[in-house]
Amino acid sequence: MQAYLDAVRQVELNRRTGRVLGIAGQSIEAHGPDAAIGEVCEIRMGDGNASVLAEVVGVRPGRVTLMPYGDTRGISAGLRIVAGGQPPGMRVGDALLGRVIDAFGDPLDDGPPPVTAGVRSLFAPPINPLSRPRISRVLETGVRAIDTLLPLGCGQRIGIFAGSGVGKSTLLGMLARDVQSDVNVIALIGERGREVREFVEKNLGAEGLKRSVVIVATSDQPAPVRVRAAWAATTIAEYFRDQGRQVLLMMDSITRFAMARREIGLAAGEPPTARGYTPSVFSEIPALCERCGATASGGAITALYTVLVEGDDFNEPISDIVRATLDGHVMLSRTLAHEGHFPAIDVLQSASRLASELADSEQLSLMSAAVDVLATYERNRQMVEMGAYRAGSNAAIDRAIALAPALREVLRQTVLESTPRAQALLRLRAAMNGGV
């Protein structure tokens, strides 16, 4: 009986409606309905049989601003708008594993609609800061550059920063296949439609897909859909984490999430600030990232967010806010990529803020010595290549010249190659002792 009573209490006894007043681009101005920010409404088309879902993004006296989840063609002034009455949610469940879905949980692959366990709110509160256990367990990735010099912990959040065409998606595919996690949740935000199938079949592979959920919102879809996909992926990851599982959340890219949020903010009347980004962008990125992490129950969301830096400017506004929010950053270098060094991770510009928690004193000493050799070589590389340096002038430079090639070989690997962390550390130690 209680279930029936709860269902009755949730039913709206009156219908909140409004009318479309005007359309400008992807922004719809309406008189009513009496709806809250984030609420999903239904715009009834003129024939009465079709409708378009739209999200409330702004509220002013006597006016409501909405952005549709679909095409605006066919929407005209005077059409009726009906408030949905339910907060935005996402269907979750183990049936999502191995599936490719859109921002609403509908299948994009050839399978039937997944039978889910229930619906979770898209905007759950973050973990209480004092309820977060300290991160002390290493998450092995199979990528030697990360496992040796930039260790990643279960529950850590890290950013992968790179310009276009430097290898972000390929690196994500390697991580999805080889990371020792129970579940992968992969959000492809604003991706080219051509690249979605390529990522699933080539980079992720059949084995990687079996323990993964892929959420897709392509670049041609409206901004609210792209934003919703990011929140939906986080919500799905939270479901698996609350079951005590180790979850790897990968989002490619948080920059396109920020761009979509900028579109919504501008439509809602927010003032543009740095590079046109609205203030809500700089508050919503931390809100999204803080949902991840470890919990006392034993489950954890380890998050990897790619950041598409504009013009290879690593100090642009989104890069700055993401770098300040996360627990580390991996920088991909176009110079290394052009040299055929893959993955093109610039370890001198990268950092893991939890390295001291995840590595013992011996490993930290080895990591520090390796970075020092690479830094010494890079500082003097131009002089050495020009022939201006004379061997024997400086012992540190001589040592760097001798060891740097072997170190770079340790940090380089093919796409299908995976190395256990213990073996990677042994190779790093051998390289520091003069061999590979």
Beta strands, then each sheet from edge to edge (+ up, - down):
strand 1: 17-24
strand 2: 27-31
strand 3: 40-44
strand 4: 51-60
strand 5: 63-68
strand 6: 80-83
strand 7: 89-92
strand 8: 99-101
strand 9: 118-121
strand 10: 157-162
strand 11: 183-191
strand 12: 212-218
strand 13: 246-252
strand 14: 293-294
strand 15: 300-308
strand 16: 328-331
strand 17: 351-352
sheet 1: 1+ 2- 5+ 4- 3+ 6- 1+
sheet 2: 7+ 9-
sheet 3: 8+ 12+ 11+ 13+ 15+ 10+ 16+ 17-
sheet 4: 8+ 12+ 11+ 13+ 15+ 14-
end
